[in-house]
Amino acid sequence: MSGRLPAHVTVDALLRRVNDAGGIAVVRARGDRQAGAILVIDEREVSVLERGIGPDGGIALIETGPSAGRGESLDDYWQRRRQRDPDLWVVALDIPQAKRFAAETICDD
């Protein structure tokens, strides 16, 4: 059994932390409650982060997003990802230092 928190608990914690700090956090798509991957959209930096395995083997946030050659928007990107992975959570953050909030919440579970 994994020591990682269920995805819905991690997402709820991220929403609460961002909202408590005066930012806005919304779930654009709900994934699997237990083991869904989490995609974080930083609305201010217009970037996408995803929980994954870092170079040291630990949990890390990895920058991802639409490829320049495709000409797709962030919305197109996450919607395409959801078509392939319906368990994917998509959370949008509008707060300064969104990456820090996401890392502290997602990587520390």
C-alpha positions in Angstrom: 0.0 0.0 0.0 1.3 3.5 -0.9 1.8 6.1 1.7 0.5 8.8 -0.6 -2.7 10.5 0.2 -5.7 10.0 -2.1 -5.8 12.4 -5.0 -9.1 14.1 -3.8 -7.6 14.8 -0.4 -4.5 16.4 -2.0 -6.6 18.5 -4.4 -8.9 19.6 -1.5 -5.8 20.6 0.5 -4.4 22.6 -2.4 -7.8 24.4 -3.0 -8.1 25.3 0.7 -4.5 26.6 1.0 -4.8 28.8 -2.1 -8.2 30.1 -1.1 -7.1 30.8 2.5 -4.1 32.8 1.1 -6.5 35.0 -0.9 -6.0 33.3 -4.2 -8.5 31.5 -6.5 -8.3 27.8 -7.0 -10.8 25.8 -9.0 -11.2 22.3 -10.2 -11.7 22.2 -14.0 -12.0 18.4 -14.1 -12.3 15.8 -11.4 -10.4 12.6 -11.8 -10.2 9.3 -9.9 -10.7 10.0 -6.1 -7.9 7.6 -5.1 -5.1 7.6 -7.7 -5.8 10.2 -10.3 -2.9 12.2 -11.7 -3.0 15.9 -10.8 -2.4 18.6 -13.5 -2.0 22.2 -12.1 -2.5 25.2 -14.4 -0.8 28.4 -13.2 -3.1 31.0 -14.6 -0.7 33.9 -13.9 2.5 32.3 -15.4 0.4 30.5 -18.1 2.2 27.2 -17.3 1.2 23.6 -16.5 2.7 21.5 -13.8 2.2 17.8 -13.1 3.1 15.5 -10.2 5.7 13.1 -11.3 9.0 11.4 -10.4 11.9 13.9 -10.1 15.6 13.2 -11.0 16.3 12.1 -7.4 13.5 9.5 -7.5 11.2 11.5 -5.2 7.8 13.2 -6.0 8.3 16.5 -7.9 6.4 18.9 -10.0 7.3 18.6 -13.7 6.6 21.4 -16.1 4.5 20.2 -19.0 2.1 21.8 -21.4 1.2 22.2 -25.1 4.0 21.9 -27.6 4.8 24.9 -29.7 4.4 23.0 -32.9 0.8 22.1 -32.2 -0.4 25.6 -31.7 -2.9 24.5 -29.0 -4.0 26.5 -26.0 -3.7 25.4 -22.4 -7.4 24.4 -22.4 -6.9 22.3 -25.6 -3.9 20.7 -23.9 -5.7 19.6 -20.7 -8.8 18.5 -22.5 -6.7 16.3 -24.9 -5.0 14.9 -21.8 -8.4 14.1 -20.2 -9.5 12.3 -23.3 -6.6 9.9 -22.9 -6.7 9.8 -19.1 -10.2 10.3 -17.6 -8.7 9.8 -14.1 -6.8 13.1 -14.5 -7.5 16.0 -12.1 -7.1 19.5 -13.5 -6.8 22.3 -11.1 -6.3 26.0 -12.0 -4.6 28.4 -9.6 -4.7 32.2 -9.7 -2.2 33.3 -7.0 1.3 34.6 -6.9 3.8 31.8 -6.5 1.3 29.1 -7.6 4.2 26.7 -8.2 5.3 27.0 -4.6 1.7 26.3 -3.3 1.4 23.3 -5.6 4.8 21.9 -4.6 4.3 22.3 -0.9 0.9 20.6 -1.1 1.3 18.0 -3.8 4.9 16.9 -3.2 4.7 16.8 0.6 1.9 14.3 0.8 
